[in-house]
Structure formats: C-alpha cells, structure tokens
Amino acid sequence: MQTSQQLADHFREVILNGLWIANTNYKDQLSNVNRNEAVKKIGTFNTIAALTYHINYYIEGVSVFFETGELTIKDQFSFDLPEITSENDWEQLKNRFWLNSEKFATQIEQMTDEQLDDIFVLEKYGTYQRNIDAIIEHCYYHLGQIVLIKKMIQNSSN
C-alpha cells in the first residue's frame, strides 16, 4: 500500500470511521451529542463544540494550503468558535467537519511519495508527511478530551 493511502486511511480512522487506536472516532463520539451538551462548559475545559471547531480549523486550513500553496491559518484563531445558538448550528459545524475531513483525506491519497517528502511551507515545519502525522496525532489528543468531557457531562446529568 502506498504511503499516501496509509496516511489517508489513518486520518479517516480518527475522524470518520475507525476503531483501531482509540476504539472510537469523532463521528461516533459526536453523533449523539446535542447542542446543549456541545456547548456545556465543565470547569476550565474547552467545550466539545470548541474542540470540534478547533480540529476542523486546522484540517480546513491545511486543505486550503494543499489547494493554493498559501497557509493563512493562525493558532491564535483556532478556538474562535462562532456562537452555537441552535441545534442546526451544531449540526452544520459537524457536517462541515465531516466534509472537510473527507476532502483532506482525498487530498492526502492523491499525494506522491515525493510530495510527502517535500518541505511543508518552511523548512522548520518539516515535510508534508510530518505535518499530516502531526494533524492525526493532534486529532487523537483532542478526541481523548472529547470522550472525557462527554462522560463528565453525561454523568452530571444522571
């Protein structure tokens, strides 16, 4: 199997359909979270909606970079979640996340080994492959947070 296909499959596992690493994925975890749960604040933790927005922000931003060669996202804006005032707002955020994730995976699949070894934006950032791996790891990190926050919310309502 080509490296790009393996990376795309690994990315899809964490977001859309996998069970191998964490025995869950974002789509599974978020499918039964309603708007109230998504925006519920637990202590100083980020909300589920904020973490969903945050991960989508990076996926969408890097996807745009793949298309244009311009990286315009900035860490300081990665938690600038617009207010989620309705169930529809929450569903739209999730749907955008799923669409951006599938697009990102498809973009990865189309990369050659040479592209994966190319410098990503600046030499200090390493290669495309290193950055794709970092996004996958970042996704798993926040998936764990979502799982724990979701459990805390569900346990507080019992």
C-alpha positions as CSV (number, residue, x, y, z in Angstrom):
1,M,0.0,0.0,0.0
2,Q,1.3,3.5,-0.9
3,T,2.3,5.8,2.0
4,S,-0.3,8.4,1.0
5,Q,-3.1,5.8,1.1
6,Q,-2.0,4.6,4.6
7,L,-1.9,8.2,5.9
8,A,-5.4,8.9,4.4
9,D,-6.8,5.7,6.0
10,H,-5.2,6.6,9.3
11,F,-6.7,10.1,9.2
12,R,-10.2,8.7,8.3
13,E,-9.9,6.3,11.3
14,V,-9.6,9.1,13.8
15,I,-12.3,11.3,12.3
16,L,-14.8,9.3,10.3
17,N,-14.8,5.5,10.8
18,G,-12.0,3.9,12.8
19,L,-11.8,1.9,15.9
20,W,-8.3,0.7,15.9
21,I,-6.3,3.1,18.1
22,A,-8.9,4.6,20.4
23,N,-11.8,2.2,19.8
24,T,-13.8,5.2,18.7
25,N,-13.7,8.2,16.4
26,Y,-15.0,11.8,16.2
27,K,-18.1,10.8,14.1
28,D,-19.0,8.1,16.6
29,Q,-18.5,10.3,19.6
30,L,-20.3,13.4,18.2
31,S,-23.2,11.6,16.6
32,N,-25.2,11.6,19.9
33,V,-24.1,14.9,21.3
34,N,-26.8,17.6,21.2
35,R,-26.2,21.3,21.1
36,N,-26.6,21.8,24.8
37,E,-24.0,19.1,25.6
38,A,-21.7,20.5,22.9
39,V,-21.6,24.0,24.4
40,K,-21.7,22.9,28.1
41,K,-18.8,24.3,30.0
42,I,-17.1,22.0,32.5
43,G,-14.7,23.9,34.7
44,T,-11.8,25.4,32.7
45,F,-12.0,22.7,29.9
46,N,-12.9,23.6,26.4
47,T,-16.4,22.7,25.3
48,I,-17.0,19.8,22.9
49,A,-18.1,22.4,20.3
50,A,-14.9,24.4,20.7
51,L,-12.7,21.3,20.3
52,T,-14.7,20.3,17.2
53,Y,-14.2,23.7,15.7
54,H,-10.5,23.7,16.7
55,I,-9.7,20.5,14.9
56,N,-11.8,21.4,11.9
57,Y,-10.0,24.8,11.7
58,Y,-6.6,23.1,11.2
59,I,-8.0,20.5,8.8
60,E,-9.7,23.1,6.7
61,G,-6.8,25.4,6.7
62,V,-4.2,22.8,5.7
63,S,-6.6,21.6,3.0
64,V,-6.7,25.1,1.6
65,F,-2.9,25.2,1.7
66,F,-2.9,22.0,-0.3
67,E,-5.0,23.7,-3.0
68,T,-3.4,27.2,-3.0
69,G,0.1,26.9,-1.6
70,E,-0.8,29.6,1.0
71,L,-1.1,28.8,4.7
72,T,-3.3,31.5,6.2
73,I,-4.5,29.9,9.4
74,K,-3.1,31.1,12.7
75,D,-3.0,29.4,16.1
76,Q,-4.5,32.4,17.8
77,F,-7.7,32.0,15.8
78,S,-8.1,28.2,16.2
79,F,-10.6,28.5,19.1
80,D,-12.7,31.4,17.6
81,L,-15.9,29.3,17.5
82,P,-18.9,31.3,16.4
83,E,-21.7,31.1,18.9
84,I,-23.8,27.9,18.6
85,T,-27.3,29.1,19.2
86,S,-29.3,26.3,17.8
87,E,-29.2,22.6,17.1
88,N,-28.9,23.5,13.4
89,D,-25.7,25.5,14.1
90,W,-24.2,22.4,15.9
91,E,-25.3,20.1,13.0
92,Q,-23.8,22.5,10.5
93,L,-20.4,22.6,12.3
94,K,-20.3,18.8,12.4
95,N,-21.3,18.5,8.8
96,R,-18.6,20.9,7.8
97,F,-16.1,18.9,9.8
98,W,-17.1,15.6,8.1
99,L,-16.9,17.2,4.6
100,N,-13.6,18.9,5.3
101,S,-12.2,15.7,6.7
102,E,-13.1,13.6,3.7
103,K,-11.7,16.3,1.4
104,F,-8.5,16.3,3.4
105,A,-8.2,12.5,3.2
106,T,-8.8,12.6,-0.5
107,Q,-6.1,15.2,-0.9
108,I,-3.6,13.1,1.1
109,E,-4.5,10.0,-1.1
110,Q,-3.5,11.9,-4.2
111,M,0.0,12.8,-3.0
112,T,3.1,11.0,-4.3
113,D,5.9,9.9,-2.0
114,E,7.9,12.8,-3.4
115,Q,5.2,15.3,-2.4
116,L,5.1,13.8,1.1
117,D,8.8,14.3,1.4
118,D,8.6,17.9,0.2
119,I,9.1,20.8,2.7
120,F,5.8,22.0,4.2
121,V,5.7,25.8,3.9
122,L,9.0,26.4,5.6
123,E,11.9,24.0,6.3
124,K,11.4,24.5,10.1
125,Y,8.0,22.8,9.8
126,G,9.4,19.7,8.2
127,T,7.8,17.7,5.4
128,Y,4.2,17.2,4.3
129,Q,4.2,13.8,5.8
130,R,5.4,15.1,9.2
131,N,2.7,17.6,9.2
132,I,0.0,15.1,8.2
133,D,1.2,12.8,11.0
134,A,1.0,15.8,13.4
135,I,-2.6,16.5,12.4
136,I,-3.5,12.9,13.1
137,E,-1.8,13.0,16.5
138,H,-3.5,16.3,17.3
139,C,-6.8,14.8,16.4
140,Y,-6.3,11.8,18.7
141,Y,-5.2,14.2,21.5
142,H,-8.4,16.2,21.3
143,L,-10.6,13.1,20.7
144,G,-9.5,11.9,24.1
145,Q,-10.6,15.2,25.7
146,I,-14.0,15.0,24.0
147,V,-14.5,11.5,25.3
148,L,-13.7,12.5,28.8
149,I,-15.8,15.7,28.7
150,K,-18.7,13.8,27.2
151,K,-18.6,11.3,30.1
152,M,-18.4,14.1,32.6
153,I,-21.5,15.8,31.1
154,Q,-23.4,12.6,30.9
155,N,-22.5,11.6,34.5
156,S,-23.5,15.1,35.8
157,S,-27.0,14.7,34.3
158,N,-27.6,11.3,35.9
